[in-house]
Amino acid sequence: MDNIPDWVMYFIMFWAFVMLGFMAIGGYFMFRKFLKVLPMRDGKSKLDWQNYWVERSRGMWPEDSKSFLDQLVSPVPGAFRDIAKHSIAAKIAQVAVESGSTEVLRNHCIEGYIRATPKRDYRSLISFLDKQGIDYSPYKHLLNK
């Protein structure tokens, strides 16, 4: 130990902290995923319900609604976009099916997008909708909850 320069020891300690940080971040996201898989009171997990709504609405999506969904998830970083698209599509499908519609319309997409977005992200959601020129005024009451 006496013949190892100090800078090497600091370098090793630095990388040890960096690796611990990466492991903590990865563990956090794995734990969140684990919580989504746990069954709720009805016996189905959050992921089960997402898959149910997506499958139930599979034939209800016209091309313009699919492209609008792609536009809505465009601000999500690429690495997370598919997961976000699936969960937002599930909420949109739930809104469309529960309203009794035979196809997913633009208003279902806007309402489902707002309902699927966590409250902490409402500021960026409103900013994105304003930038895109999307009228969300009929759903402002959802943003106040």
N, C-alpha and C positions, 0 to 999 in steps of 0.2 A: 504494500500500500504506500510505502514511503517514496517509491520511485515513479508513481503515477502523478502527472502534472495536475495542478488544481483545475485548470480549464476543462480537462477531460471529466473530472468528477462533476463539475457544474453542468457540463453537457449531458452527462448521463442522468443527473437529477432533473434537468429540464425536460428531457424526453420521457422520463418516468411520469412527471406531472402531466405532460401532454397526452400520454397514453391513458392515464387515469381519467383525464377529462373526456377523451373520446369514448372510453368504456362507459362512463357515467351518462353521456348523451345517448349512446346506443341503448343502454339499459332503460333509460327513461322512455324512449320510443317503443321498445319491446314491451315494457310494462303497460303502456297505453294500449297497444294492440292486444295484449292479454286481457285487459279489462273489457274490450269490445267483444271478446269471445265468450266471456262468462254469461251464463243464462240469466235472464231477468225473471220476474215473477211468473210470467206466462210460459216459461220453459224455453223460450227462444232467445238467442243472443242478439245484440245489435247488428252484427254481420248477417245473421240469419234473416232478420227483417229486411235489411238492405237488399239481399239477394232475392227475397220474396217479391218485393215491390218492383225490382228491375225485371224479373221474369214475368210478373203479372202484366207488365206494360210493354212487353217486348214488341208487339205488333202495333202499338199505338203511336209510335214515334215517326212523324213525317220528316222528310229531309230538312225542311226549314227549321224545325225544332231541334234536330240533331246539330245543325250548324250553329244555331243560337246557343245551345249548350256548350259547344266548343268555344264560342266567343266568350261565354261567361266564365269558363275555367282558364282562359288564356293568361290571367295574371298569376296563376299558381305556378311555382317553379316546376320545371319539367320533370324532376325526379318524383314529385308528389302528385303530378297532374292526373294520372290514371286513377289513383286512389280517390282523389278529390272528385273527379268526374263521376265515379261510381256512386259515391255517397250522395252527391248532389242530384244525380239522376234518380236515385232511389227516393229521395224526398220529393222531387218533382213528380215522379210516378205516383207516389202516395197521394199527393194533392190532386192529381188528375183523376185517379181512380175514385177517390172519396167524393169528388165533385160530381161523379156520374158521367163524365165525358167519355167519348169513344176514341178520342185522340188527344195527344199532348199538344196544347196550344202555347203560344207565347206567354200569355198571362199565367199559365201554370208554371212555366219555366221561371218567371220572375218571382212568383210567390215561393216556389220550392227553393230557389236559390237563396232567398232571404231567410227562409226557415232553416236551411241547412248550414248557414253561416253562423259561427259562434259570435256571441255578443261582443267579445273583445275586438272583433274584426269589422264591426259595423261602420266605423269611420272610413276605412279603406274600401268597403263595399259601396258606400254612398258615393265616394269619390270616383270609383270605377264606373258606376252606373251613370253619374253625371257626365263623365268624360265620353262615354259611349252614346250619350243622348237617349238613354233608356228611361221611359217614364215609369217611375215606381210610386207615384203619388197615391194610387189606390191601396198601397201596402205600407204606407208610412206608419200605420198603427202597429204593425209587426215590429218595427224598429224601436218603438218606445217601450217595449216590454222588458 
